[in-house]
Amino acid sequence: MIVQTQTTTFKVNLLLGAENFSATSPYVYKIALYTALANLNNTTTAYTSVNEVVGTGYTAGGTVLTPITPAGDTVANTAYLSFNNAVWTGTSFTTRGALIYNATTGASIAVLNFGLDQTMLSQQFQIQLPANNADNAIIRVT
């Protein structure tokens, strides 16, 4: 089962100062796609290839995500960040969810559930990540 959430590993890593989303970050962030058979939730600690999508136009480990500079909203008392959209071209596969993770360390960040299977047949597949603001960003600390 895929449960949409920020992972506990990510929350602990934030408190330890083990993540860096700045423009000069030494880390590479990625998003990997998974089938409906994947078991991803708040206890997911790291990237795994178990039940990862296999298909044309998809490479194991997923694709690189570019973080948008973290910001804060003092009225909403929220720090936030999002990423640029993830795009795969010429794809043929079926996916149900995704894992955002630190590809440098392997540590998990967030799990996405698409709600139902998304099947591509020689098409572009794009994950449109939310706007980078206090109400919508994929990562919000309130």
C-alpha positions in Angstrom: 0.0 0.0 0.0 1.2 3.5 -0.8 0.4 6.1 1.8 1.1 9.7 0.9 3.2 11.4 3.6 6.5 12.9 4.6 8.6 10.2 6.1 9.7 10.0 9.7 13.3 9.6 8.5 13.0 13.0 6.7 11.7 14.7 9.8 14.5 13.4 11.9 17.1 14.3 9.2 15.7 17.9 9.2 16.3 18.1 13.0 19.8 16.7 12.6 20.6 19.1 9.8 21.2 16.2 7.4 19.3 17.7 4.5 20.2 20.8 2.4 17.9 22.1 -0.3 19.9 25.3 -1.1 21.4 26.1 -4.5 24.8 25.1 -3.2 23.6 21.8 -1.7 26.0 18.8 -1.9 23.0 16.5 -2.3 21.1 15.3 -5.4 17.4 14.7 -4.9 15.4 12.3 -7.0 11.9 10.9 -7.5 11.3 7.2 -8.2 8.1 5.7 -9.5 6.4 2.6 -8.0 3.6 0.1 -8.9 0.5 -0.4 -6.8 2.3 -3.4 -5.1 4.8 -1.1 -3.4 4.7 -0.7 0.4 5.6 3.0 1.0 4.6 5.0 4.0 5.9 7.1 6.9 8.2 4.2 8.0 10.0 4.1 4.6 13.6 4.9 5.5 15.3 4.9 2.1 15.0 4.4 -1.6 14.2 0.9 -2.6 14.0 -0.9 -6.0 11.3 -3.3 -4.7 8.2 -2.8 -6.8 9.7 0.1 -8.7 8.4 0.7 -12.1 10.0 -1.1 -15.0 9.3 0.1 -18.5 10.3 2.1 -21.6 11.5 5.6 -20.8 12.1 4.9 -17.1 15.4 4.3 -15.5 15.7 2.6 -12.1 16.2 5.2 -9.4 14.0 7.7 -11.1 14.8 11.2 -12.3 16.6 14.2 -10.7 14.5 16.8 -9.0 15.5 20.4 -8.8 14.6 22.1 -5.5 13.0 25.5 -5.5 14.7 27.7 -3.0 13.2 27.2 0.5 11.2 30.1 1.8 9.1 31.1 4.7 5.8 32.9 5.3 5.7 34.7 8.7 1.9 35.2 8.5 1.3 31.5 8.0 4.3 30.7 10.3 5.3 28.1 7.7 8.6 27.2 6.1 8.2 25.5 2.7 9.8 24.2 -0.4 8.8 22.4 -3.6 10.6 21.1 -6.6 10.4 21.6 -10.4 8.0 19.2 -12.1 9.4 15.7 -12.9 9.1 14.6 -16.6 9.7 11.4 -18.4 9.3 11.2 -22.2 8.4 8.4 -24.5 7.2 6.2 -21.6 5.3 3.0 -21.5 4.6 1.8 -17.9 2.1 1.8 -15.2 2.7 3.6 -11.9 0.7 4.3 -8.7 3.0 6.4 -6.6 6.4 7.9 -6.1 9.2 8.3 -3.5 11.1 11.6 -3.2 14.5 10.9 -1.7 18.0 12.1 -1.2 19.9 10.2 -3.9 23.3 11.0 -2.3 22.4 9.4 1.0 19.5 7.2 0.0 17.3 8.7 2.7 13.6 9.0 2.1 11.7 12.3 2.1 8.1 12.0 1.0 5.7 9.4 -0.5 3.2 10.4 -3.2 0.1 8.3 -4.0 -1.5 9.1 -7.4 -4.9 7.7 -6.3 -5.1 5.2 -9.1 -2.8 3.5 -11.6 -1.4 5.9 -14.3 -0.7 4.0 -17.5 1.4 5.5 -20.2 1.7 4.1 -23.7 4.5 5.8 -25.6 3.6 9.1 -23.9 5.1 11.8 -21.7 4.5 11.3 -18.0 4.7 14.4 -15.8 4.3 14.9 -12.1 3.2 18.4 -11.5 4.4 19.3 -8.1 2.5 21.9 -6.1 3.2 25.6 -6.2 6.0 26.7 -3.9 4.0 28.6 -1.3 3.0 28.2 2.4 -0.4 26.6 1.4 0.6 24.2 -1.3 4.3 23.3 -1.3 5.2 19.6 -1.2 7.2 20.1 1.9 5.8 22.4 4.6 7.0 22.8 8.2 4.4 24.5 10.3 
